[in-house]
Amino acid sequence: MSGWWIADLWNQGQVVQLASWIFWVIVSICLHELGHGWAAIWEGDDTPRRTGHMTINPMVHMGGYSIMAFLLLGFAWGLMPVNPGNFRHRRWGDAIVAVAGPAVNLVLAFILLTIAGVVSATTLGTEVKPEWALRTFEFCYTGGWLNLVLLALNLLPIPPLDGSRILATVSNPYRRILNHPNAGMFALAFFV
């Protein structure tokens, strides 16, 4: 064990899991952010389009710091600029845009875990397990569970996660807490 997650997986011979993990983290974050962008555009805000964020390019959504943090430390984040002042539904627009990202993760998880289940039920229960089936199962299973984790994490009501924006829409006391000058410090303390 080297202590560096990439080297650990590589040295353990888990190349497919390593490739799956890297692929699905990057793709899932980009699609999650695009979910926010599509919802914002539907809500009447063209900020995602104007700023060039309606792309699958990970450098646009994650940026260099997030990608480096992912490769070095194993965690990453994304960003989709939106302007709630442009939303058609003033009260609910922010919650609609916030829930769109986790909804994408839920759909991805459902699709990937369904594929993994079908592969498992049709080929992995046999005496001879084809290599492609093992790899496909591992790839889809990793992506499915990762998206469930991203879904759960993003629904936590802690800024800047999506759950905080959803809860602020339905709870005036929580919205007042978020507007407190020290709210950012409390959120930072949670993540540290």
N, C-alpha and C positions, 0 to 999 in steps of 0.2 A: 504494500500500500504506500503510495507516494503522498497522499493527502490532497492531490489535485484530482477532482472528480473525473476529468477526461482521461487522464493517465490511468486511474484506477480501473475504469471500465475497459479501456484498451488492454491493459495488462491482464485482466481477467478473461480476455477473449470475447468480451461482449460487444463486438463491433456493431452488430445489427442494432442492439439496444442503444448504443452510443449514437449511431447515425439516426435512429428513430427519435431519440430524445432531442437531439439538435434540430432535426427537421421539424418536429411537431411543436417545439417551443416557439421557433421563429414563425412558422406558418400560422399557428394558433393565435399568437399575439397580433400578427398582421391582420388576420381575418376578424379577430375581436375588435380591433380598432376600426376596421372597415365597417363593421356592424354599427358602431357609433356614428361613423360618417354617413352611411346610408340613411340612418334614422334622422340625423340632423338635416340632411338634404330634404327628406320627406317632411320634416317639420318646418321647412322654409329657410333654413340657414345654408347658404352656399359657401361658407368659410372652408369646409374640408376640400371642396373643389378648387376654390380660389388659391388656397395655399399649397396645392399639389399633393394633398394627402390621400386622394382616392386612387391609390396604387398599391400593389402587393409588395413593393420594394421595402425590405426590412430596414434599410438605412433611413427611410423617410419616417417610419412609424417608431422604430426603436432607437435609432441614432447610434453613434459610435460608443458612447458611454454605456448604454444598456447592453449592446452586443459584447463589449469587453467584460462587463460585469458578469454576463452569462457565461462566457468562455472561461473566465477566471474563477468565479465564485458559484456559478450554477443558478443564478436568479437573474431575471430581466423584467423589463417593463416597456410599455408603449404609450403613445400619445396621439390623440386626435383632437386638433383644435376645433372648437365649436364656439358659437356666440349665442347663448341662450336668449339674448335680446331679440334675435331674429325668429324665434320659434313661434309657430302659429298658435299653439296651445301654451299660453304663458305659464299657467300653473303646472300642467302635467308634462310639458315638453321636455324638461330636464330629466324627469324620471323615464320617459319613453326612450330618450337617447341613451341614458345610463343603462337601462335594462337590455338594450339591443346587443351590447358586447357580450354579456353573459349568455344571452339567448343563442348567439352564434356558437359559443362554447358548448352549450347543451345540445344543439343540433349536431355539431361535429362529434361529440361524445356518443350520441345515439347511433349515428351512421357508422362510426369506427367500431364501436362495440358490437353492433349488429353484424358487421362483416366478420369480425373476430369470432363471434359466436357461430356463424354459418360455416366458416372455415373449420372451426373446432369440431362442430357436429358432423360435418361431412367427410373430413379427412383425418383428423387427429385421433378419432376413435378407432381407426383401423390399425391392424398389426404393423403394417408398413406405413410410416409417416413420411410423406414426401417433404423434401427440404424446402420447396417453395411454400408449402402450407405452414410449416413451422415459422418461416421468416415472415410470411404475410400475417399470421396470427400475432407474432411478437410486435410487428410494426403497427398494426391496427390497435392491439390491446394497449400498447404504450401510449399511442395518441389519444385513445378513448379515455383512459384514466387520467392522463395529463389534463385533458379538457374538463373533466369533472373536478379536478383540483382547482383549475383556473376559475371555473364557475363558482365554486364554494368560496375561494379566496376573494374574488371580486365582489361577492355579495356581502362581505363583512361591512358593517356600517362605520368604517374608519376612513377618514380622508387620507389620501385622495381616491380611495377605491369606490367603485360604482355604487356599492350598497349605501354609502354615506349620502350620495345624491338622491338615491331612491327614497331613503328614510326622511331626508330633509324636505322632500316634496309632500309627504303625508303627515309630518310631525312638526308643528310650530316650535315646541320647546327644543327639539333637536336642531332645527334650523338656527335658533338663537345661539345654541352652543357652537355650531359651526362658524357663526359670524363673530364669535368672541376673538379678540386679538391674539390670544394664546392657543387657539385651537390647533394650529399647525404644529406647535411644540408638543402637544399631547399626542398627536398622531405620529410624530417622529419618534417619540418615546416608545410607543407601541411597537414600532418596527425595529427599534434597536434592542 
